[in-house]
Each structure stands twice: as C-alpha cells, then as structure tokens.
Amino acid sequence: MTTKRSLRALWTIYKRTSVMRGFASSKRELALSHVAFYSGARGVLKVLDYMIEHGETDAAVRTIRRFGRQIKVIQGLQTRKAH
C-alpha cells in the first residue's frame, strides 16, 4: 500500500470509517462530516504553523509524529478490513 500524506487521502479514510460504522448514514450527515473534517484539519495546520513560527519546532515535530502513528493505525485497520 502506498502511503499518501494528504488531506484528501485522510478524508477518504475518515469517510470510509464513518460509513462503515454508521456515523454517516445519509448524504447530509456525510456532508456535515466533510465540513467538520476540513475545518478541524485547517485548525490543526494553523496551530502547527503557529508553533513553528514561534520557535516550538520540537513540539510541532512531536505532535506530527504522534498523529502520524494514529493515522497509520487507522490505515492498518482499513487494510485489514479490506481483506
């Protein structure tokens, strides 16, 4: 599996998980989830940008690594369910 690190790829994973678990059972709920996902992602990027701008690069890198591990776990769950 090729690892793509983009918001679009993360949204795809999030969407599949939401649909599989029944969180987005209608088009309206899926649309609301989409808006919430991207709003949250923009917020996270703004916080990381602020941290880096103010010289807190080590903390920003630790945060990115921590979330990266969580994303890999989610991707692993998706891969196992596909088989």
C-alpha positions in Angstrom: 0.0 0.0 0.0 1.4 3.4 -1.0 1.2 6.0 1.8 -0.2 9.3 0.6 0.0 12.1 3.2 -2.6 14.5 2.1 -5.9 15.8 3.5 -7.7 14.2 0.6 -6.3 10.7 1.4 -7.0 11.2 5.1 -10.6 12.3 4.3 -11.1 9.2 2.3 -10.0 7.0 5.2 -12.2 9.0 7.6 -15.2 8.8 5.2 -14.9 5.0 4.9 -14.6 4.6 8.6 -17.7 6.9 9.2 -19.8 5.0 6.6 -18.7 1.5 7.9 -19.5 2.4 11.5 -22.8 4.0 10.5 -21.9 7.5 11.6 -22.7 9.0 8.2 -25.8 7.2 7.2 -27.2 9.9 4.9 -25.7 12.3 2.3 -26.4 15.2 4.7 -24.5 13.6 7.6 -21.6 12.9 5.2 -21.6 16.5 4.0 -21.6 17.7 7.6 -18.7 15.3 8.4 -16.8 16.6 5.4 -17.1 20.2 6.6 -16.1 19.3 10.2 -13.1 17.2 9.0 -11.7 20.0 6.8 -12.4 22.7 9.5 -10.6 20.6 12.0 -7.7 19.9 9.7 -7.3 23.6 9.0 -7.3 24.3 12.7 -4.6 21.7 13.3 -2.5 23.2 10.5 -2.9 26.7 11.9 -1.7 25.5 15.3 1.3 23.7 13.9 2.1 26.8 11.8 1.9 29.0 15.0 4.2 26.6 16.9 6.8 26.6 14.2 6.6 30.3 13.7 7.3 30.8 17.5 10.2 28.5 17.5 8.5 25.5 19.0 9.7 23.2 16.3 10.5 20.3 18.6 6.9 20.3 20.0 5.5 20.6 16.5 7.5 17.6 15.3 6.5 15.5 18.3 2.8 16.4 17.6 3.1 15.5 13.9 4.8 12.1 14.8 2.1 11.3 17.4 -0.7 12.0 14.9 1.2 10.1 12.2 1.2 7.0 14.4 -2.5 7.3 14.9 -3.1 7.7 11.2 -1.0 4.6 10.5 -3.1 2.6 13.0 -6.3 3.7 11.2 -4.8 2.9 7.8 -3.9 -0.6 9.1 -7.4 -1.2 10.3 -8.7 -0.2 6.9 -6.3 -2.5 5.1 -7.2 -5.5 7.4 -10.9 -5.0 6.9 -10.5 -4.8 3.1 -9.0 -8.4 3.0 
